[in-house]
Amino acid sequence: MDPNPSISFDNTENAFAYKSDSELKRARFLFKSMSYSALVKIGTRITPWAIRSGLPIKRLIRNTIFKQFVGGETLEETASVAKKLGRFGVQVILDYGVEGGEHSDAFDHATDEFIRVINYAGTQANIPYMSVKVTGIARFGLLEKLDHSVERNAGSLMKRFSKAVESLTEDEKVEWHKIQNRLLRICQAAAQRNVGVFIDAEETWIQDPIDVITILMMEQFNKNKVVVYNTLQLYRHDRLQFLKDSYEAALQRNFILGAKIVRGAYMEKERKRAEQMNYPSPIQPDKEATDKDFNEAIQFCIDHIHRVAVVVASHNEYSNLLTTQLLQQKKLPLNHSHVHFSQLYGMSDNITFNLAIAGCHVSKYLPFGPISDVIPYLMRRAQENTSVKGQTGRELALIKKEMKRRGL
């Protein structure tokens, strides 16, 4: 399929119009540093320890990797970033950087914080979505037990999951009910404020209960508009079929399927665990298989756009172009209400801002929170940009091209 001539991801003037000369130079320094795998390996080991030990490195982090990839330490600090992006037609997905916990009080607090984010987003024209990690409001161990108890035979996930819930102790059943109520409160607030909720994908060994609870929320809140979106990691070899199964569930239960399509974030962890515990890896055999399923997932969503709202959350240029081409082939507008694009803040500006100029709905995923809370997220960004050599090289090449254009 020939690329759409009206959209070019090589236009660096559009890509970096929102960055000053000094911000561009800082980005070049950061991506150059992340191209050295040994440096990143040392940094990602030392940094979390240094933060926990109280060493005075927060200022250094704040002025480098934090400023590149995070919207601020508080919800209020994200306002200036969102406003700046909005001037260039780019929206924001807010992500409160909470990752896991063990106690009910912490989960209730996180629920209140998610609702606070929703209430704030509801007052901002440029913030249509926010992101939720179920491990922020639920005990990992319970999700793992539930997932492990789900029979792997053929049949409806919902029916198989009901049997898994029956195997819980009475206290665990109460705990599961509380988890459902927390997410229900979040989705109710989102529906009232007209804010979309992305339920993040997590590790395969806790994903079944997350899928089930997300489908239940979609069934309740996605009747006339799309409030809740599930996240599908296409580096899993079973997710394309799961997308099709989710569509069938949407037809049977009469709701609009919200699908955020990503390649994924836990690949090395997944492969290592499968090897250690001697079970078949849930991960695709190679990148080509992931790309194939990802693009087929986009095709499926566009083919069923009347019943599916899709978020193409990708840094892959071809996949983003493919989406625009499929829309044009079907004589659908690039700004179709059921199609949204998204990239991480601090990465792939050439995709984001050129899509915005073409008229697409596109957002930056913008995490926020105290430095100590978002360190796991930042370390993943550093590792990602080292392991995906092509991504770092592409970012650097585009930055250098724009600096040359500006005469810097």
C-alpha positions as CSV (number, residue, x, y, z in Angstrom):
1,M,0.0,0.0,0.0
2,D,1.5,3.3,-1.0
3,P,2.0,5.9,1.8
4,N,-0.5,8.7,1.9
5,P,1.2,11.6,0.2
6,S,-0.7,14.1,2.3
7,I,1.0,12.9,5.5
8,S,4.8,12.8,5.9
9,F,6.5,11.8,9.2
10,D,9.8,13.3,7.9
11,N,8.6,16.9,8.4
12,T,10.7,18.0,11.4
13,E,9.5,21.6,11.3
14,N,6.0,20.4,12.2
15,A,7.4,17.7,14.6
16,F,9.4,20.1,16.8
17,A,7.6,23.4,16.4
18,Y,6.6,23.2,20.1
19,K,10.2,22.9,21.2
20,S,12.6,25.8,21.8
21,D,16.2,25.6,20.7
22,S,17.4,24.8,24.2
23,E,14.7,22.0,24.6
24,L,15.8,20.5,21.3
25,K,19.4,20.4,22.4
26,R,18.5,18.8,25.7
27,A,16.5,16.1,23.8
28,R,19.5,15.5,21.6
29,F,21.7,15.0,24.7
30,L,19.2,12.7,26.4
31,F,18.7,10.4,23.4
32,K,22.4,10.4,22.7
33,S,23.0,9.2,26.2
34,M,20.3,6.5,26.0
35,S,22.0,5.2,22.9
36,Y,24.8,3.8,25.1
37,S,23.4,0.5,26.5
38,A,26.1,0.2,29.2
39,L,25.3,3.6,30.5
40,V,21.6,2.9,30.6
41,K,22.1,-0.5,32.3
42,I,24.1,1.1,35.1
43,G,21.7,4.1,35.4
44,T,18.6,2.0,35.6
45,R,20.2,-0.1,38.4
46,I,21.6,2.8,40.4
47,T,18.9,5.4,40.1
48,P,16.0,3.6,42.0
49,W,18.5,2.7,44.7
50,A,19.8,6.3,44.9
51,I,16.2,7.6,45.2
52,R,15.4,5.1,48.0
53,S,18.6,6.0,49.8
54,G,17.8,9.7,49.8
55,L,20.8,10.7,47.7
56,P,20.5,14.2,46.2
57,I,19.9,13.3,42.6
58,K,16.2,14.3,42.1
59,R,17.2,17.7,40.6
60,L,19.4,16.0,38.0
61,I,16.5,13.6,37.1
62,R,13.9,16.4,37.1
63,N,16.0,18.4,34.6
64,T,16.8,15.5,32.2
65,I,14.7,12.3,31.7
66,F,11.8,13.5,33.9
67,K,11.3,16.7,31.9
68,Q,11.5,14.7,28.6
69,F,8.9,12.0,29.5
70,V,6.7,13.3,32.4
71,G,4.2,16.1,32.6
72,G,5.1,17.2,36.2
73,E,5.0,16.1,39.8
74,T,1.5,17.2,40.4
75,L,-1.7,17.2,38.4
76,E,-1.6,21.0,38.3
77,E,1.9,21.0,36.8
78,T,0.6,19.1,33.8
79,A,-1.6,22.1,32.8
80,S,1.2,24.0,31.1
81,V,2.3,21.0,29.1
82,A,-1.3,20.3,28.1
83,K,-1.9,23.9,27.1
84,K,1.3,23.9,25.0
85,L,0.4,20.7,23.2
86,G,-3.1,22.0,22.6
87,R,-1.8,25.0,20.7
88,F,-0.6,22.5,18.1
89,G,-3.8,20.4,18.0
90,V,-2.5,17.6,20.2
91,Q,-4.5,16.3,23.1
92,V,-3.5,14.6,26.4
93,I,-4.0,11.3,28.1
94,L,-3.3,11.8,31.8
95,D,-1.7,8.9,33.7
96,Y,-1.3,9.1,37.4
97,G,1.9,7.3,38.1
98,V,0.8,4.8,40.8
99,E,2.0,1.2,40.4
100,G,0.8,-1.5,42.8
101,G,0.3,-1.8,46.5
102,E,-0.8,-4.3,49.1
103,H,-3.4,-2.8,51.4
104,S,-7.0,-1.7,51.0
105,D,-6.3,1.8,52.3
106,A,-3.7,2.4,49.5
107,F,-6.1,1.1,46.9
108,D,-8.9,3.3,48.1
109,H,-6.5,6.3,48.1
110,A,-5.5,5.5,44.5
111,T,-9.1,5.2,43.5
112,D,-9.8,8.7,45.0
113,E,-6.7,10.0,43.1
114,F,-7.9,8.5,39.8
115,I,-11.3,10.2,40.3
116,R,-9.5,13.5,41.1
117,V,-7.7,13.2,37.8
118,I,-11.0,12.5,36.0
119,N,-12.7,15.5,37.7
120,Y,-9.8,17.7,36.6
121,A,-9.8,16.3,33.0
122,G,-13.5,17.0,32.8
123,T,-12.8,20.7,33.1
124,Q,-10.1,20.7,30.4
125,A,-11.1,20.8,26.7
126,N,-7.7,19.3,25.7
127,I,-7.8,16.2,28.0
128,P,-10.3,13.6,26.7
129,Y,-8.8,10.5,28.4
130,M,-7.0,9.2,31.4
131,S,-5.3,5.9,32.1
132,V,-5.9,3.4,35.0
133,K,-3.7,0.5,36.1
134,V,-5.9,-2.1,37.8
135,T,-2.8,-3.0,40.0
136,G,-3.2,0.5,41.4
137,I,-6.5,-0.5,42.9
138,A,-6.2,-4.3,43.4
139,R,-3.8,-6.7,45.1
140,F,-1.5,-8.4,42.6
141,G,-1.7,-11.7,44.5
142,L,-5.5,-11.9,44.2
143,L,-5.4,-11.1,40.5
144,E,-2.7,-13.8,40.0
145,K,-4.8,-16.3,41.9
146,L,-7.9,-15.6,39.9
147,D,-6.0,-15.8,36.6
148,H,-4.4,-19.1,37.6
149,S,-7.9,-20.5,38.5
150,V,-9.4,-19.7,35.1
151,E,-9.7,-23.0,33.1
152,R,-7.9,-22.8,29.8
153,N,-10.3,-24.9,27.8
154,A,-12.5,-23.5,25.0
155,G,-15.5,-21.4,25.9
156,S,-16.5,-18.0,27.1
157,L,-13.9,-16.2,29.3
158,M,-16.8,-14.7,31.3
159,K,-18.2,-18.2,32.2
160,R,-14.8,-19.6,32.9
161,F,-14.0,-16.7,35.1
162,S,-17.2,-17.1,37.1
163,K,-16.0,-20.6,38.1
164,A,-12.6,-19.1,39.1
165,V,-14.3,-16.6,41.4
166,E,-16.2,-19.5,43.1
167,S,-12.9,-21.0,44.1
168,L,-11.9,-18.0,46.2
169,T,-12.2,-17.9,50.0
170,E,-15.1,-15.8,51.4
171,D,-12.6,-13.0,52.3
172,E,-11.2,-13.0,48.8
173,K,-14.6,-12.8,47.3
174,V,-15.2,-9.7,49.4
175,E,-11.9,-8.3,48.2
176,W,-12.8,-9.0,44.6
177,H,-16.1,-7.2,45.1
178,K,-14.3,-4.2,46.5
179,I,-12.0,-4.1,43.4
180,Q,-15.1,-4.1,41.2
181,N,-16.6,-1.3,43.2
182,R,-13.5,0.8,43.0
183,L,-13.4,0.6,39.2
184,L,-17.1,1.2,39.0
185,R,-16.7,4.4,40.9
186,I,-13.9,5.5,38.5
187,C,-16.0,4.7,35.5
188,Q,-19.1,6.4,36.9
189,A,-17.1,9.6,37.5
190,A,-15.6,9.3,33.9
191,A,-19.1,8.9,32.4
192,Q,-20.4,11.9,34.3
193,R,-17.4,14.1,33.2
194,N,-17.3,12.8,29.6
195,V,-13.8,11.5,30.0
196,G,-12.6,8.2,28.5
197,V,-10.8,5.6,30.7
198,F,-8.0,3.5,29.3
199,I,-7.6,0.3,31.3
200,D,-3.9,-0.6,31.0
201,A,-2.8,-4.1,30.0
202,E,-0.5,-5.8,32.5
203,E,1.4,-9.1,32.8
204,T,-0.3,-12.2,31.2
205,W,-0.5,-14.0,34.5
206,I,-3.0,-11.3,35.9
207,Q,-4.6,-10.2,32.6
208,D,-7.7,-12.5,32.6
209,P,-9.4,-10.8,35.6
210,I,-8.5,-7.4,34.1
211,D,-10.1,-8.3,30.8
212,V,-13.2,-9.6,32.6
213,I,-13.7,-6.5,34.8
214,T,-13.1,-4.2,31.8
215,I,-15.7,-6.0,29.7
216,L,-18.2,-5.7,32.6
217,M,-17.5,-1.9,32.7
218,M,-17.8,-1.6,28.9
219,E,-21.1,-3.4,29.1
220,Q,-22.4,-0.9,31.6
221,F,-20.9,2.4,30.3
222,N,-20.4,1.9,26.6
223,K,-24.0,1.8,25.5
224,N,-24.4,5.1,23.7
225,K,-20.9,6.5,23.9
226,V,-17.4,5.1,24.6
227,V,-16.2,5.6,28.1
228,V,-14.1,2.5,28.8
229,Y,-11.3,1.1,26.6
230,N,-9.4,-2.2,27.1
231,T,-5.7,-2.3,26.1
232,L,-4.6,-5.2,23.9
233,Q,-0.9,-6.0,23.6
234,L,-0.3,-7.5,20.2
235,Y,3.1,-8.9,21.0
236,R,0.9,-11.6,22.6
237,H,0.1,-14.2,19.9
238,D,-3.5,-14.7,21.3
239,R,-4.6,-11.0,21.2
240,L,-5.8,-10.7,17.7
241,Q,-8.3,-13.5,18.4
242,F,-9.1,-11.9,21.7
243,L,-10.0,-8.7,19.9
244,K,-12.4,-10.6,17.6
245,D,-13.9,-12.4,20.7
246,S,-14.3,-9.0,22.4
247,Y,-16.2,-7.8,19.4
248,E,-18.5,-10.7,19.5
249,A,-19.1,-10.0,23.2
250,A,-19.9,-6.4,22.3
251,L,-22.5,-7.6,19.9
252,Q,-24.0,-10.1,22.3
253,R,-24.1,-7.7,25.3
254,N,-24.9,-4.7,23.2
255,F,-22.1,-2.3,23.9
256,I,-19.5,-0.4,21.8
257,L,-16.1,-2.0,22.1
258,G,-13.3,0.4,23.2
259,A,-9.9,-1.1,22.0
260,K,-6.5,0.6,22.6
261,I,-4.1,-1.3,20.4
262,V,-0.4,-1.4,21.5
263,R,2.5,-3.6,20.7
264,G,3.3,-4.2,24.4
265,A,5.6,-3.4,27.4
266,Y,6.5,-6.7,29.2
267,M,8.1,-8.8,26.6
268,E,11.4,-9.7,28.2
269,K,9.7,-10.3,31.6
270,E,7.2,-12.6,29.9
271,R,9.7,-14.7,28.1
272,K,11.9,-15.1,31.2
273,R,9.0,-16.2,33.4
274,A,7.8,-18.7,30.7
275,E,11.2,-20.2,30.5
276,Q,11.7,-20.3,34.3
277,M,8.3,-21.9,34.9
278,N,8.4,-24.2,31.8
279,Y,5.3,-23.1,30.0
280,P,4.8,-22.0,26.4
281,S,5.7,-18.3,25.9
282,P,2.7,-16.1,25.3
283,I,4.9,-13.8,23.1
284,Q,5.0,-13.7,19.3
285,P,8.0,-15.6,17.8
286,D,9.4,-12.4,16.2
287,K,8.7,-8.7,15.5
288,E,7.3,-9.5,12.1
289,A,4.5,-11.6,13.6
290,T,3.7,-8.8,16.1
291,D,3.6,-6.2,13.3
292,K,1.4,-8.5,11.2
293,D,-1.1,-9.0,14.0
294,F,-1.0,-5.3,15.0
295,N,-1.9,-4.2,11.5
296,E,-4.6,-6.8,11.1
297,A,-6.0,-5.6,14.4
298,I,-6.2,-2.1,13.0
299,Q,-7.9,-3.4,9.8
300,F,-10.4,-5.3,11.9
301,C,-11.3,-2.3,14.0
302,I,-11.7,0.0,10.9
303,D,-13.8,-2.7,9.2
304,H,-16.1,-2.7,12.2
305,I,-15.9,1.0,13.1
306,H,-19.6,1.3,13.8
307,R,-19.2,-1.0,16.8
308,V,-15.5,-0.4,17.7
309,A,-13.7,2.7,18.9
310,V,-10.0,2.2,18.4
311,V,-7.0,4.0,19.8
312,V,-3.9,3.3,17.7
313,A,-1.2,3.7,20.4
314,S,1.9,3.2,18.3
315,H,5.4,4.6,17.5
316,N,5.4,2.6,14.3
317,E,5.2,5.0,11.3
318,Y,3.7,2.3,8.9
319,S,0.9,1.4,11.3
320,N,-0.1,5.0,11.8
321,L,-0.1,5.6,8.0
322,L,-2.0,2.4,7.4
323,T,-4.8,3.6,9.7
324,T,-5.1,6.8,7.7
325,Q,-5.1,5.0,4.4
326,L,-7.8,2.5,5.6
327,L,-10.0,5.4,6.6
328,Q,-9.5,7.1,3.2
329,Q,-10.3,3.9,1.4
330,K,-13.6,3.7,3.1
331,K,-14.3,7.4,2.5
332,L,-14.2,8.0,6.2
333,P,-12.8,11.2,7.7
334,L,-9.4,11.2,9.3
335,N,-11.0,12.8,12.4
336,H,-13.6,10.0,12.8
337,S,-15.0,10.0,16.3
338,H,-14.1,6.3,16.7
339,V,-10.5,6.7,15.7
340,H,-7.7,8.2,17.9
341,F,-3.9,8.1,17.7
342,S,-1.5,8.2,20.6
343,Q,2.2,8.3,21.3
344,L,4.2,8.7,24.6
345,Y,5.1,12.2,25.6
346,G,8.7,12.8,24.7
347,M,8.8,10.3,21.8
348,S,7.8,10.2,18.2
349,D,6.9,13.8,17.8
350,N,7.3,13.4,14.1
351,I,4.2,11.1,14.1
352,T,2.1,13.0,16.6
353,F,2.4,16.5,15.3
354,N,2.2,15.6,11.6
355,L,-1.0,13.5,12.3
356,A,-2.4,16.6,14.2
357,I,-1.7,18.9,11.2
358,A,-3.5,16.3,8.9
359,G,-6.6,16.7,11.1
360,C,-6.4,13.4,13.1
361,H,-7.4,13.1,16.7
362,V,-4.1,12.5,18.4
363,S,-2.8,12.6,22.0
364,K,0.3,12.4,24.0
365,Y,0.3,9.9,26.9
366,L,1.3,12.2,29.8
367,P,2.3,10.6,33.1
368,F,2.7,12.7,36.2
369,G,3.5,12.1,39.9
370,P,6.4,12.5,42.4
371,I,9.8,11.6,41.0
372,S,10.0,8.6,43.4
373,D,6.7,7.3,42.1
374,V,7.4,7.6,38.4
375,I,10.9,6.1,38.5
376,P,9.7,2.7,37.3
377,Y,8.1,4.4,34.3
378,L,11.2,6.4,33.6
379,M,13.5,3.4,33.8
380,R,11.2,1.5,31.3
381,R,11.5,4.5,28.9
382,A,15.3,4.4,29.2
383,Q,15.5,0.7,28.7
384,E,13.0,0.8,25.8
385,N,15.0,3.4,24.0
386,T,18.2,1.3,24.4
387,S,16.7,-2.0,23.4
388,V,14.8,-0.6,20.4
389,K,17.9,0.6,18.6
390,G,15.9,1.8,15.6
391,Q,13.7,4.1,17.8
392,T,16.7,5.9,19.4
393,G,18.4,6.3,16.1
394,R,15.3,7.6,14.5
395,E,14.7,10.1,17.3
396,L,18.3,11.3,17.1
397,A,18.3,11.6,13.3
398,L,15.1,13.7,13.4
399,I,16.4,16.0,16.1
400,K,19.7,16.5,14.3
401,K,17.8,17.2,11.0
402,E,15.7,19.9,12.8
403,M,18.7,21.4,14.5
404,K,20.4,21.7,11.1
405,R,17.3,23.3,9.6
406,R,17.3,25.8,12.4
407,G,21.1,26.4,11.9
408,L,22.0,25.3,15.5
